[in-house]
Amino acid sequence: MPITACKKKLYALNPKTPPATLLTQRTARRRRTEPADAPSLERQVRQLLADKISGNQVGLWLLLPEHLRLGTGDLLCRWSGAGPETVQPRLALQALHEAALCTCNLRCGRTLSQKGFEVANGLPFVGSDQALHDLFAAHTVAQAQSLQVALGKLRRASGHFRGAWLGLDPHRLRSYTKRQMRRHRSHDQLRPSKKAQTFFCLDAQTCQPIAFTIASGARTVAQATPELLGLARQVLGLESDGPVRPLVLADEEHYTGEIFDQVRGQPFDLLVPMKSHRAQLARWRAMPEESFQRRWAGYALARQSYPFGHHECVELIQRSGERSADYQFKGFVSTRGRDELEQLSSAFPQRWPVEEFFKFNQALGWQRAGTLNLNIR
């Protein structure tokens, strides 16, 4: 019997080396297993490009020049430990692009495939939840932190950080885990609840994040601060005896002698507001008038030594009001004697944009971070 034609897809017939497969999210309700080896990925992506991709996700292609500028592909290959032709760094790029679209919810709850989204990731399909969970679970926290440091150094070289004033702030997210864990109270009127803790370090002048960590509910601010400042130190390239010492602006949660003792050995200066309880207010009110230096109408500053922790620190007292009956006081502790007017009137107000960062950028995905999920986006 003569052979009239050859069957298609004979290239797939290779029983000795069966192609690797991956569970993909085809539609909102349908999943399908697809080949995920390097030749299959390249072949299917080229076919999709030949089919002229169009859809409402094509705007992601505008991010490609920025990826080339930051070296995103090299960073993801280094983090995943796989080559650019494999599926692992491309799945990581999918997670990154999902964050850019602010759609970091369950993948079965929306349809991203067949719209050009998958091709922007270098994939002919959209990886499922299980595929991404397996990818993140295969890597350690140290690898995630080294990725932060490498990306931060590239951003520093691009001028994204000034590095003069740094803002520290913890951000606690409501957690619905069933684990036994410490509860935190957001306000005095609310009941304590389980929280997933995140700790951020931002450049206060550009409002750009430098580094962050995540911890269980039992970890305190004093325990998380040294690790966070260590990451910021690597990103900014600071030396212990170097001439550059950024001023770290923190909140009242960092008013502990333990943190001040830890910062002494690092190339940072720390400025923290003091807790204004009754004894502190009475002490400030009893200070002589000549201790305060008037800066302008209704505003005066005082400066004196303050033993805190195991070292001698500098106490800065801010007084508002013209008449003694209307005086209002606010105290700060600093590790070094910088100019008090610059620290309190110029630097410290720059810490408050950190709250705006939490409000406007948490939709990128880290507001859904699960408790103890240390490989968050």
C-alpha positions as a printed Julia matrix, in Angstrom:
377×3 Matrix{Float64}:
   0.0    0.0    0.0
   1.63   3.26  -1.1
   2.24   6.05   1.46
   0.41   9.11   0.26
   1.34  11.6    3.01
   3.22  11.96   6.3
   1.38  12.4    9.57
   1.75  15.68  11.36
   3.57  16.2   14.68
   5.95  13.32  14.28
   8.5   15.5   16.13
   6.56  14.78  19.32
   7.14  11.03  18.99
  10.21  10.43  21.13
   9.52   7.86  23.84
  13.08   7.96  25.18
  12.85  11.57  26.42
   9.22  12.42  27.09
   8.67  16.19  27.37
   8.16  17.76  30.8
   4.58  18.82  31.49
   2.97  21.54  33.57
  -0.57  22.11  34.81
  -1.93  25.27  33.19
  -5.01  27.45  33.64
  -6.7   27.39  30.25
  -9.91  29.22  31.17
 -11.56  30.25  34.43
 -12.83  26.69  34.99
 -10.69  24.56  32.77
  -7.16  23.32  33.37
  -4.96  21.43  30.98
  -1.57  19.74  31.06
   0.84  21.25  28.53
   4.41  20.32  27.52
   6.91  22.58  29.31
  10.29  21.51  27.9
  12.44  24.11  26.16
  11.73  23.11  22.51
   7.98  23.01  23.12
   7.98  26.43  24.79
   9.9   28.03  21.94
   7.78  26.36  19.27
   4.44  27.32  20.79
   5.47  30.91  21.6
   6.68  31.41  18.03
   3.37  30.08  16.77
   1.4   32.51  18.95
   3.52  35.41  17.72
   2.9   34.31  14.16
  -0.84  34.36  14.91
  -0.6   38.11  15.63
  -1.35  38.49  19.34
  -3.99  41.08  20.22
  -6.02  41.74  23.33
  -6.35  43.96  26.38
  -3.13  42.56  27.95
  -0.85  43.66  25.13
   0.08  46.75  27.18
   2.4   44.5   29.17
   4.75  44.56  26.2
   5.49  48.18  27.1
   7.28  46.82  30.19
   9.8   44.89  28.1
  12.2   47.86  27.62
  12.2   48.32  31.41
  12.93  44.62  31.87
  15.89  44.97  29.53
  17.11  48.05  31.39
  16.95  46.36  34.81
  18.1   42.95  33.62
  14.96  41.24  34.9
  15.59  38.09  32.89
  19.07  37.59  34.31
  17.8   38.19  37.85
  15.02  35.62  37.51
  17.38  33.07  35.96
  19.81  33.54  38.82
  17.03  33.22  41.41
  15.46  30.15  39.82
  18.8   28.5   39.06
  17.63  27.63  35.54
  18.45  28.8   32.06
  16.39  31.31  30.07
  15.04  28.56  27.83
  13.4   26.7   30.75
   9.97  27.23  32.26
  11.0   28.34  35.79
  12.13  31.93  35.09
   9.19  32.39  32.75
   6.74  31.36  35.47
   8.43  33.88  37.77
   7.93  36.53  35.07
   4.24  35.56  34.98
   3.97  36.26  38.72
   5.7   39.61  38.16
   3.33  40.61  35.37
   0.3   39.54  37.42
   1.46  41.96  40.09
   1.79  44.7   37.44
  -1.85  44.08  36.5
  -2.88  44.08  40.22
  -4.57  40.7   39.73
  -2.74  38.68  42.37
  -5.81  36.69  43.35
  -6.54  33.04  42.62
  -5.95  32.27  38.97
  -9.16  30.27  38.7
 -11.08  33.47  39.48
 -10.2   35.26  36.26
  -9.17  34.48  32.72
  -5.75  35.7   31.62
  -5.02  33.17  28.89
  -5.65  33.6   25.18
  -5.32  37.4   25.43
  -1.6   37.92  24.85
  -0.71  37.83  28.55
   1.0   34.45  28.35
   3.19  35.42  25.39
   4.56  38.46  27.26
   5.9   35.95  29.8
   7.55  33.84  27.09
   4.97  31.07  27.6
   2.24  29.6   25.39
   0.01  29.12  28.47
  -0.79  30.54  31.91
   0.66  28.56  34.81
  -1.79  27.4   37.47
  -1.71  28.15  41.2
  -0.07  24.82  41.94
   2.69  25.43  39.41
   3.6   28.77  41.02
   3.34  27.38  44.55
   5.76  24.61  43.59
   8.11  27.17  42.07
   8.2   29.36  45.19
   8.42  26.4   47.56
  11.56  25.16  45.81
  13.54  28.25  46.87
  14.77  29.53  50.21
  14.36  32.85  51.97
  18.06  33.57  51.47
  17.59  33.29  47.71
  14.66  35.71  47.83
  16.72  38.2   49.84
  19.69  37.92  47.47
  17.27  38.72  44.63
  16.17  41.83  46.56
  19.76  42.95  47.02
  20.67  42.38  43.36
  17.6   44.28  42.15
  18.24  47.07  44.67
  21.81  47.54  43.43
  20.59  47.85  39.86
  17.97  50.39  40.91
  20.55  52.34  42.9
  22.75  52.51  39.8
  19.72  53.81  37.87
  19.24  56.66  40.38
  16.05  55.38  42.03
  17.42  56.04  45.55
  19.03  59.11  47.07
  20.0   57.24  50.23
  20.08  60.26  52.56
  16.86  59.65  54.55
  15.4   56.19  55.04
  11.97  55.41  56.46
  11.28  52.3   58.55
   7.75  51.12  59.19
   6.08  47.78  59.94
   2.88  46.98  58.09
   0.58  44.35  59.57
  -2.0   42.55  57.47
  -5.05  40.72  58.75
  -4.43  36.97  58.69
  -7.04  34.22  58.75
  -4.62  31.4   59.47
  -5.6   28.61  61.83
  -2.15  28.56  63.44
  -1.69  29.5   67.07
   0.04  32.88  66.95
   0.35  36.2   68.71
  -2.41  38.75  68.19
  -1.86  42.45  67.52
  -4.17  45.38  68.26
  -4.37  47.99  65.48
  -6.32  50.51  67.58
  -7.43  50.74  71.19
 -11.07  50.36  70.11
 -10.45  47.12  68.16
  -9.99  43.62  69.44
  -6.57  42.0   68.91
  -6.41  39.81  65.82
  -3.91  37.62  64.0
  -1.56  39.57  61.76
   0.96  38.75  59.06
   3.86  41.12  59.7
   5.83  42.89  56.99
   8.69  45.34  57.62
   9.6   47.91  54.96
  12.55  50.24  54.39
  11.9   53.05  51.9
  13.88  55.95  50.54
  12.03  58.83  52.19
  12.81  61.36  49.45
  11.81  59.26  46.43
   9.26  57.01  48.22
  10.83  53.98  46.52
  11.13  50.69  48.46
  14.68  49.56  49.18
  14.11  46.29  51.06
  11.49  44.44  53.07
  11.12  41.35  55.24
   8.2   39.3   56.47
   7.87  37.44  59.75
   5.48  35.54  61.96
   3.26  37.32  64.44
   5.65  36.57  67.31
   8.62  38.47  65.9
   9.12  41.92  67.41
  10.25  45.13  65.72
  13.56  44.96  67.62
  14.24  41.52  66.17
  13.3   42.43  62.58
  15.09  45.8   62.35
  18.72  44.54  62.19
  17.93  42.18  59.31
  16.07  44.92  57.42
  18.88  47.44  57.87
  21.38  44.78  56.81
  19.57  44.39  53.49
  19.43  48.18  53.04
  23.13  48.4   53.79
  23.97  45.9   51.05
  21.69  47.65  48.54
  23.15  51.1   49.24
  26.74  49.82  49.4
  27.51  51.38  52.81
  30.67  50.8   54.8
  30.94  50.85  58.59
  33.62  53.54  58.58
  32.43  55.29  55.43
  31.63  59.01  55.21
  27.99  58.41  54.21
  25.61  57.72  57.11
  21.92  57.84  56.1
  19.43  59.08  58.66
  16.88  56.37  59.5
  13.43  57.73  60.42
  11.28  55.38  62.48
   8.12  55.51  64.6
   7.45  55.0   68.31
   7.54  51.21  67.94
  11.31  51.53  67.44
  11.75  53.42  70.72
  13.7   50.66  72.46
  17.24  50.6   73.76
  17.84  47.28  72.02
  17.4   48.82  68.57
  19.67  51.76  69.39
  22.39  49.38  70.59
  22.1   47.38  67.36
  22.3   50.45  65.11
  25.53  51.58  66.78
  27.51  49.0   64.84
  26.0   49.9   61.46
  26.55  52.92  59.16
  23.23  54.53  60.05
  21.97  57.33  62.27
  18.6   56.74  63.91
  15.88  59.25  64.79
  12.88  57.96  66.76
  10.03  59.85  68.49
   9.68  59.25  72.21
   6.51  58.08  73.91
   4.87  61.14  75.45
   3.62  59.73  78.74
   2.88  61.8   81.82
   6.35  61.56  83.38
   8.06  62.65  80.17
   5.76  65.66  79.75
   6.41  66.73  83.34
  10.18  66.48  82.82
  10.08  68.56  79.64
   7.83  71.18  81.22
  10.25  71.52  84.15
  13.19  72.34  81.86
  14.47  75.93  82.2
  13.54  78.46  79.54
  17.14  79.03  78.5
  17.41  75.38  77.45
  15.13  76.1   74.47
  16.24  78.02  71.41
  13.5   79.87  69.55
  13.54  79.1   65.84
  10.45  81.05  64.84
   7.22  82.23  66.42
   5.67  79.45  68.49
   8.46  76.95  67.79
  11.49  76.21  69.95
  13.98  73.35  70.21
  16.14  71.98  73.0
  18.96  69.49  72.92
  20.59  67.46  75.7
  22.29  64.13  76.33
  20.08  61.13  77.05
  21.29  57.72  78.34
  19.42  55.08  76.38
  20.26  51.41  76.17
  23.96  50.88  76.79
  25.08  54.13  75.13
  24.7   57.88  75.4
  22.22  59.3   72.89
  20.93  62.78  72.04
  17.48  63.92  73.12
  15.72  66.54  71.0
  12.7   68.34  72.5
  10.27  70.22  70.28
   8.1   72.87  71.94
   5.11  74.51  70.25
   3.18  77.5   71.51
   3.86  81.07  72.67
   2.44  81.07  76.19
   3.58  78.68  78.89
   0.02  77.53  79.5
  -0.3   76.5   75.83
   3.03  74.71  75.47
   2.98  71.34  73.67
   6.01  69.07  73.74
   7.29  66.26  71.57
  10.54  64.42  72.21
  12.9   62.54  69.89
  15.99  60.39  70.44
  18.89  60.41  67.98
  22.08  58.39  67.88
  24.22  61.35  66.77
  24.18  65.09  67.23
  23.09  66.25  63.8
  21.44  69.62  63.28
  18.18  69.38  65.25
  16.26  71.83  63.06
  17.02  69.85  59.89
  16.15  66.55  61.57
  12.78  67.63  63.01
  11.48  70.15  60.47
  12.85  68.75  57.2
  13.78  65.07  57.58
  11.22  63.56  59.94
   8.09  64.81  58.08
   9.37  62.86  55.06
   8.61  59.62  56.89
   4.85  59.97  56.54
   4.7   59.24  52.77
   5.46  55.65  53.82
   1.78  55.32  54.72
   0.83  56.49  51.23
   3.08  53.79  49.8
   1.18  51.17  51.79
  -2.16  52.56  50.64
  -1.48  52.87  46.92
   0.96  50.02  46.22
  -0.29  47.07  48.24
  -2.55  46.09  45.34
   0.62  44.8   43.65
   0.11  41.64  45.63
   1.86  41.75  49.0
  -1.37  42.67  50.8
  -2.39  39.04  50.22
   0.75  37.61  51.79
  -0.03  34.54  53.85
   1.38  34.05  57.31
   4.94  32.68  57.21
   4.93  32.73  53.39
   8.45  34.08  53.18
   8.66  34.09  49.38
   6.06  36.79  48.78
   6.28  39.0   45.74
